[in-house]
Amino acid sequence: MATILVIEDEQILRETLGYNLERAGFTVALADDGIAGLEQARQLQPDLIILDIMLPGLNGMQLCKQLRRQQIDTPILMLTALGTTENIVAGLDSGADDYLVKPFHFAELEARLRTLVRRKSPGNNGQNDLLQIGHLTLNTSTRTASVNGEPVTLTATEYRLLEFMILNRGRVLSRMELLENVWGIDFNMSTNVVDVYVNYLRKKVDINPGRKLIHTMIGMGYILKEDRKS
């Protein structure tokens, strides 16, 4: 049974989430501000964290960054009224694994949480699984990447996107497919978060002149393949 820490300053929402999550089979802990939430995250080591951004004491972005700096890799879902593409990108860049905009349907929240639980569950019993294409190597056991043998720093979302693309190398991936498989469930298709993150990856991965890996298929999506043409 997964333990979820809910960090939310709005009392009615916090208590409603706690009640519904317990009914859904989760163990729940509650915190009403950022400082208390950070302390509980350290002490409880929950399986998942639901995190508001607009919090007293320490806002959600700051809290998320502190947890990641301390090597606490608990999956974090940001639950907030801030819903622009810029907000979503900033939240994911701070270290969050998923992002859901208020108001929301509980069924969607539960689906995202169960997706995060599955992602966290170990699937390879500690084996070093290496995925490679051209000058890019991914280690799915340590969730790290290297280009030309040199380590590349990736956010959690960048890693998931790159892993999904390399597992589907040579196949055109639509934006909808990437949203569903990398972000857990489809966002509003008006957002350009996929394009933003693909550009992030290009700056880190496509550094060898004439050996591009990430290609845009106009009107269709993206494809990861080795290509010696610039």
N, C-alpha and C positions, 0 to 999 in steps of 0.2 A: 504494500500500500504506500503510494507516494505521499510525501509530506510537502505541502505548499505553504509558503510564507506570503501573506498578502500585506503589502505596504501601501496603505490608502488612508488619507486624512479625512475623507468624507464618511462619517459614522454609518449612515444608513447603507451606503454602498458597501462599505467594508464588512458590515455584519451580514448583509444579504449575500455577498460573495462567500463568506465563511459558511453560512447555512447551506447554500446550494452546492458548494464544493464537498462538504461533508456528506450530503445526500448522494453525491455522485461517486462516493467511495474514497475520497482523499482525506488525509489527516491535515488539519489546518491550524496555522498560527497566524496571529494578527498583530500588526503594528500601525500606529497612527501618525508617525512622523519619520523623517529620513534617518535621524540619529538612532532612534530606537530600532528601526528596521535594519540598519547596518549592524548593530550589536547582535540582534537576533539572528541575522544571516551568518555571522561568525560563529555564534554559539550553537545554534540548532543544526547548521549545515543541511538545510532542507533540500529536497530533490528538485524543487522548482520555486521561483519567485515571481509573483505578480506585482508589478511596480508602477505606481503613478509617477508622473513627472513633477507636477506642481505640488511639492510637499514642503511643510515647514521644517526648519532646522537644517536640512540637507536635501536638495532637490534630487529627483530621480536620476538625472544625467550624472551628477556628481557621485551619487551613491554607486551607480553602476560602474563608473570608472574606478572608484576606490576598490570595489570587489575584484575587478579584473587586475588591477595593479598588485593586489595581494594574492594573485594566482587562485582565486576562488572562481571555479568555472561552472557554478550552478547555472542551469538554463534560466534566463530571465525573459519574461514577457512584459513589455511595457503596455499599460492600459491607461489611455489618456484621451483628453478631448482635443489635443493638438494633432491635427490630421493632414497637414500639408506634406508634400513630398520632402521639403526641407526638414520638417520635423521628424519624419520617418527615417530619413537618412542619418540625421544627427543622433537619433535614438539608437539605431543599429550600430553606428560608428562608435558610440560610447561603450559598446560591449553587449547590448541586448541581443537576444536570439530571435525575438519575434516582436510584433508591434500591432496592437489592436486599438482602434479608435472608438471612443464613446460617442453616442450610445451604441450598444452592441447586443447581440443575442447570446444568451448563455450557452446555447448549443454550439455556437461557433467558438466561443472561448474554450469550452470543454474539449472540442476537437483539436484545437491548437495545443492545449496542454498535453493531451495524450500523444500527440505527435512529438512534442519535446521529450516526453518520458521515453518514447521508443528510441529517439535519437541518442539519449544518454545511455541507454542500456548497452552493455558491452556486447559486441557481436563477433569478435575475432579472437577471444581468449588470449589477448596479449600478443598475438603474432604480428610481426612487422609486415604489413601489406603495402607494397610499393606500386604506385600507378605512375607510368611514365609515358610521355609523348615529347619527342624532340628534346629540347633542353630543359623541360619541366618535369619535376618529380614530386609526387605527393606521397606522404606516408600516412595512411589512414589510421594507423594505430596511435601515432603521436599527434595526428592532425597538424602536420607541418608541411611546408613546401620549400623547394629549392629550385633555383634557376641557374644553370651552368655550374651546379654544385654548391652555389652560395645560398644560405638561408634567406627566405623572403618572409617578411612580417605580414601576416594577413589577419584581418578581423574575423570573428566567428562567421559572419555572414559571407564575407569574401571567400573563406575556406569552403563553406557549404556550396556556394555557387560554382567554384572551380572544381570541386570534387564531382558534382553532378555533371558538369560539362565534360570532364575527362572520362567519367564512366560511360558517357554517351558520345564519345569522340566519333567524328565522321558523320554525325546525324544532325540535321537542322532542328534546333530547339526554338519553339515559339516563345514569346514573352509570357503567354498564359501558362505554358508548361513549366517554365522556370519559376513563375510565381507560385504555382501549386506545389512544386517539389522542393524548392529552396526555402520559401517563406512559410510552408506548411499548409496554406490554404489561400485561395485567390484573393488578392487585394482588389480594390477598385481599379479597373483597367485604365482609368484616366491618369494614374500615377506613372511616372517614368523611372521608378526606382530600379527596375531591371537595367535600363540603359545607363543609369548613373553608376551602378555597381560593375557592369561590364567595362565601363571606361576606367574605373579604379583598377580592375584586374589587368587591363591592357598596359597601364603605366608600370605595373609590377612584373608582368610576365613577358610581354612582347618588347623586349629590350635588345634583341639581337637583330641587326639590320638584315633584311631579306629573309628572315625566318619567322614570319608571323604565325601565330597559333590561333588567335581569336578572330573570326571573320564575320562580317555582317552580311546577311542574306536579305537584301532589300525586300520589304513587304512580307518577309517570312519569319525572321528572327536571327539567331546566331548559330555558328557551328565552330567547334574546336577541331582543328586538323593541322597537320604539319604542312607548311607551304614555304618553299624557299624563295618565293616571289614576294617583293615588298608591297 
